Amino acid sequence: MVRAWLGLGIVCMALLALCGCGTQSPRVEIQPQSGLERAKQILNDYANGTVMVMGSEAETFEEIVAEVRKTDEQKATILEKGFGDLKRSPKSLSGKARALLRQL
């Protein structure tokens, strides 16, 4: 008798596992950020004090500048100079980031 109940339980669990939820979640497409949006996000983090120390994002500065240069040469030049200043003296990130954001 116990074997019959155990077998029935295993079959029921297998059927439940195969059924699943039956609903699909809606697809969400994520649009990639432009170079200027990425730069502003990084600078906002510095300006707000969310990021206190420059980290690995500094390696993407040149890539961001190159991407911005494709659409806006003037802003790319401002970013290039500003990112260079941040790299040379990363002690006062907040103030420099705010000033750079105002120029953009």
N, C-alpha and C positions, 0 to 999 in steps of 0.2 A: 504494500500500500504506500509506504513511504517513497519507494522508488518511483511509483506512478506520479505522485505529487511533485517529486523532485524533477522528473522528466517534463511534466506539464509546466512547471515554473521556468525551466530552462527554455522551453519552446516559446512561452509567452515573452520572456525577456528578449529573446532573439527577434521576435516579431516587432516588439516595441523599438528595438535598436534600429531595425531596418526602416521603420516608418519615418523616424525623425520628426522634425517640427512641421514640415510641409510648407512653410512660408519662406519666401526669399526676401532678404533685406534689399532695400532700394540701393541702386548703384550711385555712388557719389564720386564725381570727377573732381579732382583737385587740379586747379590751374597753377602752373609754376609761377613763382614770383619773378618780377623783372629785376634787373640788377639794381635799379634805383630803390625799389621796395626793399630788397635785401639790405642795402646799405643803410637805409633809414631805420630798419628794424635793429640792426646792430648798434647804430648810433643812439637810438632811443634806449636800448638796454644800458649803454654806457652812461647816458645822460641821467637816467632815472636811478642809477646806482644798482640796478639789477645784476649787472656784471661789474665787479670791482677790479678785476685783473684781466688783462688781455690774454686770451687763450688761443686755441687753435683756429678761431675765426679769422685771425690776422693773416693766416696763410691764404685766405680767399680774397683778400683785398685787391690784388692785381687782377684776378678773374672778374671781380665785380666791376672794377674800373673799365676793363676791356669791354664788358657787356654794355655798360652805360655809354661808352664812347660810340657804339654803333648807332645810338639814337640821339644823344645830346653831348656834343663835344665840350661845351662850356662846363656843364655839370661834372663831366668826367675829369676835367682838369682840376676843378675844385676838390673833388673826391680824392684824386691822386695826391694832391698837396696835403689835404687834411689827414688822410690815412698815413702819409709819410710822417707828419707831425706826431700823430698818435703813437706810431711805432718808435720814433726817436725818444720820446719822453712819455712813457705810459703812466706816469705818476698821477697826473691830473686828468684822467679820462673824462670825468663828468663835465667839467667846464669846456674842454676842447670839443667834446661831442656836441654840446649844446650850441656852441658857436658855429660849428660845421653844419648842423641841422638848419640853423637860421639862414645860412647862405644857399642852401638847397631850396 
